[in-house]
């Protein structure tokens, strides 16, 4: 799987959670920032965007409010993509 395919996979996982628009858009913005950085050859910024995404998913206020059943396989997928850098 390529970086781009992995990022689209993460996007699909986020969309599958069925979050309200605001939180969903915040998460997707981080994935799209990683895509944009990767497309411009800036792997450090892409990696940072994905780490920011993990931090947001794990933030107590966010996870407790929007992910009461946990993050599923989103974080392992993000971590897998980060390891490819």
C-alpha positions as CSV (number, residue, x, y, z in Angstrom):
1,X,0.0,0.0,0.0
2,X,1.3,3.4,-0.9
3,X,1.4,6.5,1.4
4,X,-1.5,8.0,-0.6
5,X,-3.5,4.8,-0.4
6,X,-2.9,4.6,3.3
7,X,-4.0,8.2,3.8
8,X,-7.2,7.5,1.9
9,X,-7.7,4.5,4.1
10,X,-7.4,6.6,7.2
11,X,-9.9,9.1,5.7
12,X,-12.4,6.2,5.1
13,X,-12.0,5.0,8.7
14,X,-12.7,8.5,10.0
15,X,-15.8,8.9,7.8
16,X,-17.0,5.5,9.0
17,X,-17.2,6.7,12.6
18,X,-20.1,9.0,11.7
19,X,-18.9,12.0,13.8
20,X,-20.6,15.4,13.8
21,X,-19.4,17.7,11.0
22,X,-17.1,19.8,13.2
23,X,-15.0,17.0,14.8
24,X,-15.0,15.0,11.5
25,X,-13.7,18.0,9.6
26,X,-11.0,18.6,12.2
27,X,-9.7,15.1,11.8
28,X,-10.0,15.1,8.0
29,X,-8.1,18.4,7.8
30,X,-5.1,16.7,9.5
31,X,-5.2,13.8,7.0
32,X,-5.5,16.3,4.1
33,X,-2.7,18.4,5.5
34,X,-0.6,15.2,5.5
35,X,-1.6,14.5,1.9
36,X,-0.7,18.0,0.8
37,X,2.7,17.9,2.6
38,X,3.5,14.5,1.1
39,X,2.5,15.7,-2.4
40,X,5.0,18.5,-2.0
41,X,7.7,16.2,-0.8
42,X,7.6,17.4,2.8
43,X,7.5,14.1,4.7
44,X,8.4,15.7,8.1
45,X,5.2,17.8,7.9
46,X,3.2,14.9,6.7
47,X,4.4,12.8,9.7
48,X,3.7,15.7,12.1
49,X,0.1,16.0,10.8
50,X,-0.5,12.4,11.4
51,X,1.0,12.6,14.9
52,X,-1.3,15.5,15.5
53,X,-4.2,13.4,14.3
54,X,-3.3,10.7,16.8
55,X,-3.1,13.2,19.6
56,X,-6.5,14.6,18.8
57,X,-8.1,11.1,18.7
58,X,-6.5,10.3,22.1
59,X,-7.3,13.7,23.7
60,X,-9.5,12.9,26.7
61,X,-12.3,15.4,25.9
62,X,-12.4,14.2,22.3
63,X,-12.2,10.5,22.8
64,X,-14.7,10.5,25.7
65,X,-17.2,12.6,23.9
66,X,-17.0,11.1,20.4
67,X,-15.3,7.8,20.7
68,X,-16.7,6.1,23.8
69,X,-16.0,2.6,22.3
70,X,-12.4,3.5,21.5
71,X,-10.6,4.4,18.3
72,X,-10.9,1.0,16.7
73,X,-8.2,0.4,14.1
74,X,-7.7,4.0,13.1
75,X,-4.6,4.7,15.3
76,X,-2.8,1.4,14.4
77,X,-3.4,2.4,10.7
78,X,-2.0,5.9,11.2
79,X,1.0,4.4,13.1
80,X,1.6,2.0,10.2
81,X,1.6,4.8,7.7
82,X,4.0,6.9,9.9
83,X,6.4,4.0,10.1
84,X,6.6,4.0,6.3
85,X,8.3,7.5,6.4
